[in-house]
């Protein structure tokens, strides 16, 4: 489902409302909610809004559990670390218990970090099927999402839940959930705003199927739903806006 808003602020508010609705529905049904967060710059305003009094009071945070869709292979103290960023903006203001947060450990080699994180995912769900209640994703102007970048081997991964990726262009490692794991979700929400993302949005939603070039096309859950929260600028190249 595509949701288009006048500007970025309205798109973020729309997603915040959807976040509250989805989380509360999961808690009501199962007594808990497991969420996958995205990093980077785009979701920062969303996390600040969710941590505000207006939104923060609408959720029983003791019953929420947080994972990360990907992580840069930098120390936790590094400003580019997704976990560190979210801790400051969302977890600390809401006083989320440490036991409810599953950070990606970047103090071990990348492959080990990926394997250990996959084990933590399985351990969290125990004997229950692995299915996240809500996954938040962004979209790069090259159509990547999480750390599923164009023309990288991880795009063809079918078995592993989490993989280490080396990005030649950035000369750096990332740890990422695979598309196969992300697709095991009840609900997935993309937050994309800004004119620079318009072509990527159009390629992913309306372009020919080309997973190598447009990795976000891989996000097709068998049972879950995908919602796109866009501002007018990001939706500017779409031919079909429904």
FIKOLZA-1660 file (N, C-alpha, C; in steps of 0.1 Angstrom, whole numbers, plus 5000, padded with zeros to 4 digits):
% residues 242
   i   px   py   pz ch aa at
   1 5008 4988 5000  A  X  N
   1 5000 5000 5000  A  X CA
   1 5009 5013 5000  A  X  C
   2 5005 5022 4992  A  X  N
   2 5013 5034 4990  A  X CA
   2 5005 5046 4997  A  X  C
   3 5012 5052 5007  A  X  N
   3 5006 5064 5014  A  X CA
   3 5015 5076 5010  A  X  C
   4 5009 5086 5004  A  X  N
   4 5016 5098 5000  A  X CA
   4 5011 5110 5008  A  X  C
   5 5021 5117 5013  A  X  N
   5 5018 5129 5022  A  X CA
   5 5024 5142 5016  A  X  C
   6 5019 5153 5020  A  X  N
   6 5023 5166 5015  A  X CA
   6 5038 5168 5016  A  X  C
   7 5043 5165 5028  A  X  N
   7 5057 5167 5030  A  X CA
   7 5063 5157 5040  A  X  C
   8 5076 5157 5042  A  X  N
   8 5082 5147 5050  A  X CA
   8 5076 5147 5065  A  X  C
   9 5073 5158 5070  A  X  N
   9 5068 5159 5084  A  X CA
   9 5055 5151 5085  A  X  C
  10 5046 5152 5075  A  X  N
  10 5034 5145 5075  A  X CA
  10 5036 5130 5072  A  X  C
  11 5045 5127 5064  A  X  N
  11 5048 5113 5061  A  X CA
  11 5053 5106 5074  A  X  C
  12 5062 5113 5082  A  X  N
  12 5067 5107 5094  A  X CA
  12 5056 5106 5104  A  X  C
  13 5047 5115 5105  A  X  N
  13 5035 5114 5114  A  X CA
  13 5026 5103 5110  A  X  C
  14 5024 5101 5097  A  X  N
  14 5016 5090 5093  A  X CA
  14 5022 5077 5097  A  X  C
  15 5035 5075 5096  A  X  N
  15 5042 5063 5100  A  X CA
  15 5041 5061 5115  A  X  C
  16 5043 5072 5122  A  X  N
  16 5042 5071 5137  A  X CA
  16 5028 5066 5141  A  X  C
  17 5018 5071 5135  A  X  N
  17 5004 5066 5138  A  X CA
  17 5003 5051 5135  A  X  C
  18 5008 5047 5123  A  X  N
  18 5008 5033 5119  A  X CA
  18 5016 5025 5129  A  X  C
  19 5027 5030 5133  A  X  N
  19 5036 5023 5143  A  X CA
  19 5028 5020 5156  A  X  C
  20 5022 5030 5161  A  X  N
  20 5014 5028 5174  A  X CA
  20 5003 5018 5172  A  X  C
  21 4996 5019 5161  A  X  N
  21 4985 5010 5158  A  X CA
  21 4989 4995 5157  A  X  C
  22 5000 4993 5149  A  X  N
  22 5006 4980 5147  A  X CA
  22 5011 4974 5159  A  X  C
  23 5019 4981 5167  A  X  N
  23 5025 4977 5179  A  X CA
  23 5014 4973 5190  A  X  C
  24 5004 4981 5191  A  X  N
  24 4994 4979 5201  A  X CA
  24 4985 4967 5197  A  X  C
  25 4983 4965 5184  A  X  N
  25 4976 4953 5179  A  X CA
  25 4983 4940 5183  A  X  C
  26 4997 4940 5181  A  X  N
  26 5005 4928 5184  A  X CA
  26 5005 4925 5199  A  X  C
  27 5006 4936 5207  A  X  N
  27 5006 4934 5222  A  X CA
  27 4992 4929 5226  A  X  C
  28 4982 4934 5220  A  X  N
  28 4968 4929 5224  A  X CA
  28 4966 4914 5220  A  X  C
  29 4972 4910 5209  A  X  N
  29 4970 4897 5204  A  X CA
  29 4979 4887 5211  A  X  C
  30 4992 4891 5213  A  X  N
  30 5002 4881 5217  A  X CA
  30 5009 4885 5231  A  X  C
  31 5006 4897 5235  A  X  N
  31 5012 4901 5248  A  X CA
  31 5026 4907 5246  A  X  C
  32 5031 4908 5234  A  X  N
  32 5044 4914 5231  A  X CA
  32 5045 4918 5217  A  X  C
  33 5055 4926 5214  A  X  N
  33 5057 4930 5200  A  X CA
  33 5072 4931 5197  A  X  C
  34 5076 4925 5186  A  X  N
  34 5090 4925 5182  A  X CA
  34 5091 4933 5169  A  X  C
  35 5100 4943 5170  A  X  N
  35 5102 4954 5160  A  X CA
  35 5116 4953 5155  A  X  C
  36 5117 4956 5142  A  X  N
  36 5131 4957 5136  A  X CA
  36 5132 4972 5131  A  X  C
  37 5142 4978 5136  A  X  N
  37 5145 4993 5133  A  X CA
  37 5155 4995 5122  A  X  C
  38 5153 5006 5115  A  X  N
  38 5163 5009 5105  A  X CA
  38 5172 5020 5110  A  X  C
  39 5184 5022 5104  A  X  N
  39 5193 5032 5108  A  X CA
  39 5194 5043 5097  A  X  C
  40 5205 5050 5098  A  X  N
  40 5207 5062 5088  A  X CA
  40 5200 5074 5093  A  X  C
  41 5199 5084 5084  A  X  N
  41 5193 5097 5088  A  X CA
  41 5178 5098 5087  A  X  C
  42 5172 5091 5077  A  X  N
  42 5158 5093 5075  A  X CA
  42 5149 5090 5087  A  X  C
  43 5152 5079 5095  A  X  N
  43 5142 5077 5106  A  X CA
  43 5145 5085 5119  A  X  C
  44 5155 5093 5119  A  X  N
  44 5158 5100 5132  A  X CA
  44 5146 5108 5137  A  X  C
  45 5139 5115 5128  A  X  N
  45 5128 5124 5132  A  X CA
  45 5116 5115 5136  A  X  C
  46 5115 5103 5130  A  X  N
  46 5104 5094 5134  A  X CA
  46 5107 5089 5149  A  X  C
  47 5119 5086 5152  A  X  N
  47 5122 5081 5165  A  X CA
  47 5120 5092 5176  A  X  C
  48 5124 5104 5172  A  X  N
  48 5122 5115 5181  A  X CA
  48 5107 5117 5184  A  X  C
  49 5099 5116 5173  A  X  N
  49 5084 5117 5175  A  X CA
  49 5079 5106 5184  A  X  C
  50 5083 5094 5182  A  X  N
  50 5078 5083 5190  A  X CA
  50 5082 5084 5204  A  X  C
  51 5094 5091 5207  A  X  N
  51 5098 5093 5220  A  X CA
  51 5092 5104 5227  A  X  C
  52 5084 5112 5220  A  X  N
  52 5077 5124 5226  A  X CA
  52 5066 5119 5235  A  X  C
  53 5061 5129 5243  A  X  N
  53 5051 5125 5253  A  X CA
  53 5038 5121 5245  A  X  C
  54 5035 5128 5234  A  X  N
  54 5023 5125 5227  A  X CA
  54 5022 5111 5223  A  X  C
  55 5033 5105 5217  A  X  N
  55 5033 5092 5212  A  X CA
  55 5038 5082 5222  A  X  C
  56 5048 5085 5230  A  X  N
  56 5054 5076 5239  A  X CA
  56 5044 5070 5249  A  X  C
  57 5034 5078 5253  A  X  N
  57 5024 5074 5263  A  X CA
  57 5014 5064 5257  A  X  C
  58 5014 5062 5244  A  X  N
  58 5004 5054 5238  A  X CA
  58 5008 5039 5237  A  X  C
  59 5020 5036 5241  A  X  N
  59 5025 5022 5239  A  X CA
  59 5031 5017 5253  A  X  C
  60 5028 5004 5256  A  X  N
  60 5034 4997 5267  A  X CA
  60 5048 4992 5263  A  X  C
  61 5058 5001 5265  A  X  N
  61 5072 4998 5260  A  X CA
  61 5078 4986 5267  A  X  C
  62 5073 4982 5278  A  X  N
  62 5079 4970 5285  A  X CA
  62 5076 4957 5277  A  X  C
  63 5066 4958 5268  A  X  N
  63 5062 4946 5261  A  X CA
  63 5067 4947 5246  A  X  C
  64 5077 4956 5243  A  X  N
  64 5082 4957 5230  A  X CA
  64 5097 4953 5230  A  X  C
  65 5101 4947 5219  A  X  N
  65 5115 4941 5218  A  X CA
  65 5120 4946 5204  A  X  C
  66 5133 4951 5204  A  X  N
  66 5138 4958 5193  A  X CA
  66 5151 4951 5187  A  X  C
  67 5150 4948 5174  A  X  N
  67 5162 4944 5166  A  X CA
  67 5166 4954 5156  A  X  C
  68 5177 4952 5149  A  X  N
  68 5182 4962 5139  A  X CA
  68 5183 4954 5126  A  X  C
  69 5178 4961 5115  A  X  N
  69 5179 4955 5102  A  X CA
  69 5193 4954 5097  A  X  C
  70 5201 4963 5101  A  X  N
  70 5215 4963 5096  A  X CA
  70 5223 4972 5106  A  X  C
  71 5236 4971 5104  A  X  N
  71 5245 4979 5112  A  X CA
  71 5258 4981 5105  A  X  C
  72 5264 4993 5106  A  X  N
  72 5277 4996 5100  A  X CA
  72 5287 4989 5110  A  X  C
  73 5298 4984 5104  A  X  N
  73 5308 4977 5112  A  X CA
  73 5318 4988 5118  A  X  C
  74 5312 4995 5127  A  X  N
  74 5320 5005 5135  A  X CA
  74 5317 5003 5150  A  X  C
  75 5326 5008 5158  A  X  N
  75 5323 5006 5173  A  X CA
  75 5310 5013 5177  A  X  C
  76 5305 5008 5188  A  X  N
  76 5292 5013 5193  A  X CA
  76 5293 5028 5196  A  X  C
  77 5305 5032 5200  A  X  N
  77 5307 5046 5203  A  X CA
  77 5308 5055 5191  A  X  C
  78 5309 5049 5179  A  X  N
  78 5310 5057 5167  A  X CA
  78 5297 5064 5164  A  X  C
  79 5297 5077 5160  A  X  N
  79 5284 5084 5156  A  X CA
  79 5276 5077 5145  A  X  C
  80 5283 5069 5136  A  X  N
  80 5276 5062 5125  A  X CA
  80 5270 5049 5129  A  X  C
  81 5272 5045 5142  A  X  N
  81 5266 5032 5147  A  X CA
  81 5251 5034 5148  A  X  C
  82 5243 5026 5142  A  X  N
  82 5228 5027 5142  A  X CA
  82 5223 5025 5156  A  X  C
  83 5228 5015 5163  A  X  N
  83 5223 5012 5176  A  X CA
  83 5226 5023 5186  A  X  C
  84 5237 5029 5185  A  X  N
  84 5241 5041 5194  A  X CA
  84 5231 5053 5191  A  X  C
  85 5229 5055 5178  A  X  N
  85 5220 5066 5174  A  X CA
  85 5206 5064 5180  A  X  C
  86 5200 5052 5179  A  X  N
  86 5187 5049 5183  A  X CA
  86 5186 5049 5199  A  X  C
  87 5197 5045 5205  A  X  N
  87 5197 5045 5220  A  X CA
  87 5195 5059 5225  A  X  C
  88 5202 5069 5219  A  X  N
  88 5202 5083 5223  A  X CA
  88 5188 5089 5220  A  X  C
  89 5183 5086 5209  A  X  N
  89 5170 5093 5204  A  X CA
  89 5158 5086 5209  A  X  C
  90 5158 5073 5210  A  X  N
  90 5145 5066 5213  A  X CA
  90 5146 5058 5226  A  X  C
  91 5156 5049 5227  A  X  N
  91 5156 5040 5239  A  X CA
  91 5158 5048 5252  A  X  C
  92 5168 5057 5253  A  X  N
  92 5170 5064 5265  A  X CA
  92 5159 5072 5270  A  X  C
  93 5153 5081 5261  A  X  N
  93 5142 5089 5265  A  X CA
  93 5130 5081 5270  A  X  C
  94 5128 5069 5264  A  X  N
  94 5116 5061 5268  A  X CA
  94 5120 5051 5279  A  X  C
  95 5132 5051 5283  A  X  N
  95 5137 5041 5293  A  X CA
  95 5134 5027 5290  A  X  C
  96 5137 5023 5278  A  X  N
  96 5136 5009 5273  A  X CA
  96 5146 5000 5281  A  X  C
  97 5141 4989 5286  A  X  N
  97 5150 4980 5293  A  X CA
  97 5161 4974 5284  A  X  C
  98 5173 4973 5289  A  X  N
  98 5184 4967 5281  A  X CA
  98 5180 4953 5276  A  X  C
  99 5173 4946 5284  A  X  N
  99 5169 4932 5280  A  X CA
  99 5159 4932 5268  A  X  C
 100 5153 4943 5265  A  X  N
 100 5144 4944 5254  A  X CA
 100 5151 4948 5241  A  X  C
 101 5164 4951 5241  A  X  N
 101 5171 4956 5230  A  X CA
 101 5182 4946 5225  A  X  C
 102 5182 4943 5212  A  X  N
 102 5191 4934 5206  A  X CA
 102 5201 4942 5197  A  X  C
 103 5212 4946 5202  A  X  N
 103 5221 4953 5194  A  X CA
 103 5230 4943 5186  A  X  C
 104 5235 4948 5175  A  X  N
 104 5245 4940 5167  A  X CA
 104 5259 4942 5172  A  X  C
 105 5266 4932 5177  A  X  N
 105 5279 4933 5183  A  X CA
 105 5290 4935 5172  A  X  C
 106 5295 4947 5171  A  X  N
 106 5305 4950 5161  A  X CA
 106 5320 4949 5167  A  X  C
 107 5321 4943 5179  A  X  N
 107 5334 4942 5185  A  X CA
 107 5341 4928 5181  A  X  C
 108 5333 4920 5174  A  X  N
 108 5339 4907 5169  A  X CA
 108 5340 4908 5153  A  X  C
 109 5347 4899 5147  A  X  N
 109 5348 4899 5132  A  X CA
 109 5334 4899 5126  A  X  C
 110 5333 4905 5114  A  X  N
 110 5320 4907 5107  A  X CA
 110 5312 4894 5106  A  X  C
 111 5319 4883 5101  A  X  N
 111 5311 4871 5099  A  X CA
 111 5306 4865 5113  A  X  C
 112 5314 4867 5123  A  X  N
 112 5310 4862 5136  A  X CA
 112 5298 4871 5141  A  X  C
 113 5299 4884 5139  A  X  N
 113 5288 4893 5143  A  X CA
 113 5275 4889 5136  A  X  C
 114 5276 4885 5124  A  X  N
 114 5263 4881 5116  A  X CA
 114 5258 4868 5122  A  X  C
 115 5267 4858 5124  A  X  N
 115 5262 4845 5130  A  X CA
 115 5256 4846 5144  A  X  C
 116 5263 4854 5152  A  X  N
 116 5258 4856 5166  A  X CA
 116 5245 4863 5166  A  X  C
 117 5243 4873 5156  A  X  N
 117 5230 4880 5156  A  X CA
 117 5219 4871 5151  A  X  C
 118 5222 4862 5142  A  X  N
 118 5212 4852 5137  A  X CA
 118 5208 4843 5149  A  X  C
 119 5217 4839 5157  A  X  N
 119 5214 4831 5169  A  X CA
 119 5205 4838 5179  A  X  C
 120 5208 4851 5180  A  X  N
 120 5200 4859 5190  A  X CA
 120 5185 4860 5185  A  X  C
 121 5184 4861 5171  A  X  N
 121 5170 4862 5166  A  X CA
 121 5163 4849 5169  A  X  C
 122 5170 4837 5166  A  X  N
 122 5163 4824 5168  A  X CA
 122 5160 4822 5183  A  X  C
 123 5170 4827 5192  A  X  N
 123 5168 4825 5206  A  X CA
 123 5156 4833 5211  A  X  C
 124 5154 4845 5205  A  X  N
 124 5143 4853 5210  A  X CA
 124 5129 4847 5207  A  X  C
 125 5128 4841 5195  A  X  N
 125 5115 4834 5191  A  X CA
 125 5114 4820 5197  A  X  C
 126 5125 4814 5201  A  X  N
 126 5125 4801 5207  A  X CA
 126 5118 4791 5198  A  X  C
 127 5107 4785 5204  A  X  N
 127 5100 4775 5196  A  X CA
 127 5089 4781 5187  A  X  C
 128 5088 4794 5187  A  X  N
 128 5078 4800 5179  A  X CA
 128 5083 4803 5165  A  X  C
 129 5075 4804 5155  A  X  N
 129 5080 4808 5142  A  X CA
 129 5086 4822 5142  A  X  C
 130 5097 4823 5134  A  X  N
 130 5104 4836 5134  A  X CA
 130 5095 4845 5125  A  X  C
 131 5089 4855 5132  A  X  N
 131 5081 4865 5124  A  X CA
 131 5080 4878 5132  A  X  C
 132 5086 4888 5126  A  X  N
 132 5086 4901 5133  A  X CA
 132 5072 4907 5131  A  X  C
 133 5068 4915 5141  A  X  N
 133 5055 4922 5140  A  X CA
 133 5056 4934 5131  A  X  C
 134 5067 4941 5131  A  X  N
 134 5069 4953 5123  A  X CA
 134 5084 4955 5120  A  X  C
 135 5086 4957 5107  A  X  N
 135 5100 4960 5102  A  X CA
 135 5100 4974 5096  A  X  C
 136 5108 4983 5101  A  X  N
 136 5110 4996 5095  A  X CA
 136 5121 4996 5085  A  X  C
 137 5119 5002 5073  A  X  N
 137 5130 5002 5063  A  X CA
 137 5131 5016 5057  A  X  C
 138 5143 5019 5052  A  X  N
 138 5145 5031 5044  A  X CA
 138 5148 5027 5030  A  X  C
 139 5151 5037 5022  A  X  N
 139 5155 5034 5008  A  X CA
 139 5166 5044 5004  A  X  C
 140 5177 5038 4999  A  X  N
 140 5188 5047 4994  A  X CA
 140 5185 5051 4980  A  X  C
 141 5192 5062 4975  A  X  N
 141 5189 5066 4962  A  X CA
 141 5194 5057 4951  A  X  C
 142 5201 5046 4955  A  X  N
 142 5205 5035 4946  A  X CA
 142 5196 5023 4948  A  X  C
 143 5185 5025 4955  A  X  N
 143 5175 5015 4957  A  X CA
 143 5179 5004 4967  A  X  C
 144 5189 5006 4975  A  X  N
 144 5192 4996 4985  A  X CA
 144 5183 4998 4997  A  X  C
 145 5181 4988 5005  A  X  N
 145 5174 4989 5018  A  X CA
 145 5181 4980 5028  A  X  C
 146 5180 4983 5041  A  X  N
 146 5189 4977 5051  A  X CA
 146 5203 4979 5045  A  X  C
 147 5211 4968 5045  A  X  N
 147 5224 4968 5038  A  X CA
 147 5224 4959 5027  A  X  C
 148 5213 4958 5020  A  X  N
 148 5212 4950 5008  A  X CA
 148 5215 4960 4996  A  X  C
 149 5227 4960 4992  A  X  N
 149 5232 4970 4982  A  X CA
 149 5232 4963 4968  A  X  C
 150 5230 4971 4958  A  X  N
 150 5231 4965 4944  A  X CA
 150 5243 4957 4941  A  X  C
 151 5241 4946 4934  A  X  N
 151 5252 4938 4929  A  X CA
 151 5261 4932 4940  A  X  C
 152 5255 4929 4952  A  X  N
 152 5263 4923 4962  A  X CA
 152 5258 4908 4964  A  X  C
 153 5267 4899 4968  A  X  N
 153 5263 4885 4969  A  X CA
 153 5251 4882 4979  A  X  C
 154 5250 4890 4989  A  X  N
 154 5239 4888 4999  A  X CA
 154 5225 4888 4993  A  X  C
 155 5224 4894 4981  A  X  N
 155 5211 4895 4975  A  X CA
 155 5205 4882 4971  A  X  C
 156 5214 4872 4969  A  X  N
 156 5210 4859 4964  A  X CA
 156 5210 4849 4976  A  X  C
 157 5212 4854 4988  A  X  N
 157 5212 4845 5000  A  X CA
 157 5198 4841 5003  A  X  C
 158 5196 4827 5004  A  X  N
 158 5183 4822 5007  A  X CA
 158 5182 4815 5021  A  X  C
 159 5194 4811 5026  A  X  N
 159 5194 4803 5039  A  X CA
 159 5197 4811 5051  A  X  C
 160 5208 4819 5050  A  X  N
 160 5212 4827 5062  A  X CA
 160 5202 4837 5066  A  X  C
 161 5201 4840 5079  A  X  N
 161 5192 4850 5084  A  X CA
 161 5199 4864 5084  A  X  C
 162 5212 4864 5087  A  X  N
 162 5220 4876 5088  A  X CA
 162 5233 4873 5081  A  X  C
 163 5238 4883 5074  A  X  N
 163 5251 4881 5067  A  X CA
 163 5260 4894 5068  A  X  C
 164 5273 4892 5068  A  X  N
 164 5282 4903 5067  A  X CA
 164 5284 4906 5052  A  X  C
 165 5285 4919 5049  A  X  N
 165 5287 4924 5035  A  X CA
 165 5298 4933 5035  A  X  C
 166 5307 4932 5024  A  X  N
 166 5317 4941 5022  A  X CA
 166 5314 4950 5010  A  X  C
 167 5313 4963 5013  A  X  N
 167 5310 4973 5002  A  X CA
 167 5322 4979 4996  A  X  C
 168 5325 4975 4984  A  X  N
 168 5338 4980 4978  A  X CA
 168 5338 4996 4977  A  X  C
 169 5326 5001 4973  A  X  N
 169 5325 5016 4971  A  X CA
 169 5328 5023 4984  A  X  C
 170 5325 5017 4996  A  X  N
 170 5326 5024 5008  A  X CA
 170 5339 5019 5016  A  X  C
 171 5345 5008 5010  A  X  N
 171 5356 5002 5017  A  X CA
 171 5353 4999 5031  A  X  C
 172 5342 4993 5034  A  X  N
 172 5337 4990 5047  A  X CA
 172 5328 4978 5048  A  X  C
 173 5327 4972 5059  A  X  N
 173 5318 4961 5062  A  X CA
 173 5304 4966 5067  A  X  C
 174 5294 4958 5064  A  X  N
 174 5281 4960 5071  A  X CA
 174 5276 4946 5076  A  X  C
 175 5267 4946 5085  A  X  N
 175 5260 4934 5089  A  X CA
 175 5245 4937 5086  A  X  C
 176 5239 4927 5079  A  X  N
 176 5225 4930 5075  A  X CA
 176 5216 4917 5076  A  X  C
 177 5204 4920 5080  A  X  N
 177 5194 4909 5078  A  X CA
 177 5192 4906 5063  A  X  C
 178 5190 4894 5060  A  X  N
 178 5188 4891 5046  A  X CA
 178 5174 4894 5042  A  X  C
 179 5171 4894 5029  A  X  N
 179 5157 4896 5024  A  X CA
 179 5148 4885 5029  A  X  C
 180 5154 4873 5029  A  X  N
 180 5146 4861 5034  A  X CA
 180 5141 4863 5048  A  X  C
 181 5149 4869 5057  A  X  N
 181 5145 4871 5071  A  X CA
 181 5136 4883 5072  A  X  C
 182 5139 4894 5065  A  X  N
 182 5130 4905 5065  A  X CA
 182 5116 4902 5060  A  X  C
 183 5115 4893 5051  A  X  N
 183 5102 4889 5045  A  X CA
 183 5094 4881 5055  A  X  C
 184 5100 4876 5065  A  X  N
 184 5093 4868 5076  A  X CA
 184 5087 4878 5086  A  X  C
 185 5078 4887 5081  A  X  N
 185 5073 4898 5089  A  X CA
 185 5058 4899 5087  A  X  C
 186 5051 4903 5098  A  X  N
 186 5037 4906 5097  A  X CA
 186 5034 4919 5089  A  X  C
 187 5043 4929 5092  A  X  N
 187 5041 4942 5085  A  X CA
 187 5055 4948 5083  A  X  C
 188 5056 4955 5071  A  X  N
 188 5069 4962 5067  A  X CA
 188 5065 4976 5063  A  X  C
 189 5072 4985 5068  A  X  N
 189 5070 4999 5065  A  X CA
 189 5082 5006 5060  A  X  C
 190 5081 5011 5048  A  X  N
 190 5092 5020 5042  A  X CA
 190 5089 5034 5045  A  X  C
 191 5099 5041 5050  A  X  N
 191 5098 5056 5051  A  X CA
 191 5108 5062 5041  A  X  C
 192 5103 5070 5031  A  X  N
 192 5111 5076 5021  A  X CA
 192 5106 5090 5018  A  X  C
 193 5115 5099 5019  A  X  N
 193 5111 5113 5016  A  X CA
 193 5123 5120 5009  A  X  C
 194 5120 5130 5001  A  X  N
 194 5130 5138 4994  A  X CA
 194 5130 5135 4980  A  X  C
 195 5133 5146 4972  A  X  N
 195 5133 5145 4957  A  X CA
 195 5144 5135 4952  A  X  C
 196 5155 5134 4960  A  X  N
 196 5166 5126 4955  A  X CA
 196 5163 5111 4955  A  X  C
 197 5152 5108 4962  A  X  N
 197 5148 5093 4963  A  X CA
 197 5137 5090 4952  A  X  C
 198 5132 5100 4945  A  X  N
 198 5121 5098 4936  A  X CA
 198 5124 5087 4925  A  X  C
 199 5135 5087 4919  A  X  N
 199 5138 5077 4909  A  X CA
 199 5139 5063 4914  A  X  C
 200 5146 5062 4926  A  X  N
 200 5147 5049 4933  A  X CA
 200 5133 5044 4936  A  X  C
 201 5124 5052 4941  A  X  N
 201 5110 5048 4944  A  X CA
 201 5103 5043 4932  A  X  C
 202 5105 5050 4921  A  X  N
 202 5098 5046 4909  A  X CA
 202 5104 5033 4903  A  X  C
 203 5117 5031 4904  A  X  N
 203 5124 5019 4899  A  X CA
 203 5119 5007 4907  A  X  C
 204 5119 5009 4920  A  X  N
 204 5115 4997 4929  A  X CA
 204 5100 4994 4927  A  X  C
 205 5091 5003 4927  A  X  N
 205 5077 5001 4926  A  X CA
 205 5072 4998 4912  A  X  C
 206 5078 5004 4902  A  X  N
 206 5072 5003 4889  A  X CA
 206 5082 4999 4878  A  X  C
 207 5094 4997 4882  A  X  N
 207 5104 4993 4872  A  X CA
 207 5104 4978 4869  A  X  C
 208 5111 4974 4859  A  X  N
 208 5112 4960 4856  A  X CA
 208 5118 4953 4868  A  X  C
 209 5115 4940 4870  A  X  N
 209 5121 4933 4881  A  X CA
 209 5136 4930 4879  A  X  C
 210 5144 4936 4887  A  X  N
 210 5158 4936 4886  A  X CA
 210 5164 4937 4900  A  X  C
 211 5164 4925 4907  A  X  N
 211 5168 4925 4921  A  X CA
 211 5182 4930 4923  A  X  C
 212 5191 4926 4913  A  X  N
 212 5205 4930 4915  A  X CA
 212 5207 4946 4914  A  X  C
 213 5199 4952 4906  A  X  N
 213 5200 4967 4905  A  X CA
 213 5191 4974 4915  A  X  C
 214 5180 4968 4918  A  X  N
 214 5170 4975 4928  A  X CA
 214 5167 4965 4939  A  X  C
 215 5176 4964 4949  A  X  N
 215 5175 4953 4959  A  X CA
 215 5162 4954 4967  A  X  C
 216 5156 4966 4969  A  X  N
 216 5144 4968 4977  A  X CA
 216 5132 4960 4970  A  X  C
 217 5133 4956 4958  A  X  N
 217 5123 4948 4951  A  X CA
 217 5122 4934 4958  A  X  C
 218 5133 4930 4965  A  X  N
 218 5133 4917 4971  A  X CA
 218 5124 4916 4983  A  X  C
 219 5119 4928 4988  A  X  N
 219 5111 4928 5000  A  X CA
 219 5096 4925 4996  A  X  C
 220 5093 4912 4996  A  X  N
 220 5080 4907 4992  A  X CA
 220 5076 4896 5002  A  X  C
 221 5070 4900 5013  A  X  N
 221 5066 4890 5023  A  X CA
 221 5055 4881 5018  A  X  C
 222 5056 4868 5021  A  X  N
 222 5046 4859 5016  A  X CA
 222 5032 4861 5024  A  X  C
 223 5033 4864 5036  A  X  N
 223 5021 4866 5044  A  X CA
 223 5019 4880 5049  A  X  C
 224 5029 4888 5050  A  X  N
 224 5028 4901 5056  A  X CA
 224 5024 4912 5046  A  X  C
 225 5022 4924 5050  A  X  N
 225 5019 4935 5042  A  X CA
 225 5030 4945 5042  A  X  C
 226 5031 4953 5031  A  X  N
 226 5041 4963 5029  A  X CA
 226 5035 4976 5027  A  X  C
 227 5038 4986 5035  A  X  N
 227 5033 5000 5034  A  X CA
 227 5044 5009 5031  A  X  C
 228 5042 5018 5021  A  X  N
 228 5052 5028 5018  A  X CA
 228 5047 5042 5023  A  X  C
 229 5055 5049 5031  A  X  N
 229 5051 5062 5036  A  X CA
 229 5060 5072 5028  A  X  C
 230 5055 5079 5019  A  X  N
 230 5062 5088 5010  A  X CA
 230 5058 5103 5011  A  X  C
 231 5066 5112 5009  A  X  N
 231 5062 5126 5007  A  X CA
 231 5060 5128 4992  A  X  C
 232 5054 5139 4989  A  X  N
 232 5052 5142 4974  A  X CA
 232 5064 5142 4966  A  X  C
 233 5075 5147 4972  A  X  N
 233 5088 5147 4964  A  X CA
 233 5093 5134 4961  A  X  C
 234 5092 5124 4970  A  X  N
 234 5097 5111 4968  A  X CA
 234 5088 5103 4958  A  X  C
 235 5075 5107 4958  A  X  N
 235 5065 5100 4950  A  X CA
 235 5064 5107 4936  A  X  C
 236 5073 5117 4934  A  X  N
 236 5071 5125 4922  A  X CA
 236 5072 5118 4908  A  X  C
 237 5079 5107 4908  A  X  N
 237 5081 5100 4895  A  X CA
 237 5072 5088 4893  A  X  C
 238 5063 5086 4903  A  X  N
 238 5054 5075 4901  A  X CA
 238 5043 5077 4891  A  X  C
 239 5040 5067 4883  A  X  N
 239 5029 5068 4874  A  X CA
 239 5016 5064 4880  A  X  C
 240 5017 5054 4889  A  X  N
 240 5005 5049 4896  A  X CA
 240 5007 5053 4911  A  X  C
 241 4998 5061 4916  A  X  N
 241 5000 5066 4930  A  X CA
 241 4991 5059 4940  A  X  C
 242 4986 5047 4936  A  X  N
 242 4977 5040 4945  A  X CA
 242 4983 5027 4949  A  X  C
% end
